[in-house]
Amino acid sequence: MSDSNESGGYGKPPKESQFKPGQSGNPKGRPKDSKSLKTIVQKELAGKLEIKVQGTKKKVTKLEAAVMKLVNDALTGNVKSLSELLKLAATYAPTDDTSGAETLPPSEEDQALLQAFVKRMSKKMNKEAPNDL
């Protein structure tokens, strides 16, 4: 067996090979100019390019141009583009909480249905209510 003065075993390397206090395990570190994929993608999508929109030149970001292309493809009948556009719209497009259907008064037919429902529910609740009060 080994001496009891040496440290060793699972998770305990010998003292000679352990990092000294203040010593880094990665002394060179990450190179200064290296960028993450996220940074590269954000920078590229933020880049500007010049496009023609209805005969006039316009400077837009690459992201805006990609969305414009997606919308145009969806409108021309490309099913995949339409599917992707609807996903984006569901996620990012504002919803109009004050749509006309919610602000219109209920019709006579709707009122009659609601009254019939309330009557049925009140009868059901009366039957289920305990009678020992």
C-alpha positions in Angstrom: 0.0 0.0 0.0 1.0 3.7 -0.2 2.2 5.9 2.6 -0.5 7.6 4.7 1.2 11.0 4.2 0.4 11.0 0.5 -3.1 12.2 -0.5 -4.7 10.1 -3.2 -7.7 8.0 -4.1 -10.8 8.9 -5.9 -11.3 12.6 -6.2 -8.1 13.4 -4.4 -5.1 13.7 -6.7 -1.6 13.7 -5.3 -0.5 17.1 -3.9 2.2 17.6 -6.6 -0.4 17.6 -9.4 -3.1 19.7 -7.6 -3.5 23.3 -8.6 -1.5 25.7 -6.4 -3.5 28.6 -4.7 -4.1 31.3 -7.3 -3.2 29.1 -10.2 -5.8 28.7 -12.9 -6.8 25.5 -14.6 -7.0 27.3 -17.9 -4.1 29.8 -17.8 -4.5 31.0 -21.4 -8.2 31.3 -21.2 -10.6 32.0 -24.1 -8.9 34.0 -26.9 -9.9 37.7 -27.0 -11.5 37.7 -30.4 -13.5 34.5 -30.2 -17.3 35.1 -30.2 -20.2 32.8 -29.4 -22.6 31.7 -32.0 -25.4 33.8 -30.5 -23.2 36.9 -30.9 -22.4 36.1 -34.5 -26.0 35.5 -35.4 -27.2 38.7 -33.7 -24.6 40.8 -35.4 -25.4 39.3 -38.8 -29.1 39.8 -38.4 -28.6 43.4 -37.3 -26.6 44.1 -40.4 -28.2 46.5 -42.9 -28.8 45.8 -46.6 -30.5 47.8 -49.4 -33.6 46.3 -51.0 -36.2 47.6 -53.5 -39.7 47.9 -52.1 -42.3 49.0 -54.7 -39.7 50.6 -56.8 -37.9 52.6 -54.1 -34.7 51.6 -52.4 -34.9 51.1 -48.7 -32.2 50.2 -46.1 -33.5 47.5 -43.7 -31.9 45.0 -41.4 -31.3 41.5 -42.6 -33.9 40.2 -40.1 -36.5 42.6 -41.5 -35.7 41.5 -45.0 -36.0 37.8 -44.0 -39.4 38.5 -42.4 -40.5 40.4 -45.5 -39.5 37.5 -47.7 -41.4 35.1 -45.4 -44.5 37.2 -45.6 -44.3 37.5 -49.4 -43.7 33.7 -49.9 -46.7 33.0 -47.6 -48.9 35.3 -49.6 -47.9 33.6 -52.9 -49.1 30.3 -51.6 -46.0 28.7 -50.1 -47.4 26.4 -47.4 -44.2 26.1 -45.3 -43.8 29.9 -45.2 -47.4 30.3 -44.2 -47.0 27.8 -41.4 -43.9 29.6 -40.1 -45.5 33.0 -40.4 -48.5 31.9 -38.4 -46.3 30.6 -35.7 -44.4 33.9 -35.5 -47.6 35.8 -35.6 -49.0 33.7 -32.7 -45.9 34.4 -30.7 -45.1 38.0 -31.5 -48.1 39.7 -33.0 -50.2 41.8 -30.6 -53.6 40.5 -29.9 -56.6 42.8 -30.0 -58.5 42.1 -26.8 -61.3 44.5 -27.7 -62.6 42.7 -30.8 -66.1 43.5 -32.0 -67.6 40.1 -30.9 -66.9 40.9 -27.2 -68.4 44.4 -27.3 -71.7 43.6 -29.1 -74.7 43.0 -26.9 -76.0 39.4 -26.9 -78.8 38.6 -29.4 -82.3 37.6 -28.3 -81.4 34.0 -29.2 -78.3 34.1 -27.0 -80.3 35.6 -24.1 -82.9 32.8 -24.4 -80.2 30.2 -24.4 -78.6 31.7 -21.3 -81.9 31.9 -19.4 -82.7 28.3 -20.2 -79.3 27.3 -19.0 -79.7 29.2 -15.8 -83.1 27.6 -15.1 -81.7 24.1 -15.7 -78.7 24.8 -13.4 -80.9 26.3 -10.6 -83.2 23.2 -10.8 -80.2 20.9 -10.7 -78.8 22.8 -7.7 -82.1 22.7 -5.9 -82.3 18.9 -6.3 -78.8 18.4 -5.0 -79.1 20.8 -2.1 -79.5 19.1 1.3 -83.0 19.3 2.8 -82.1 19.0 6.5 -81.7 22.7 7.1 
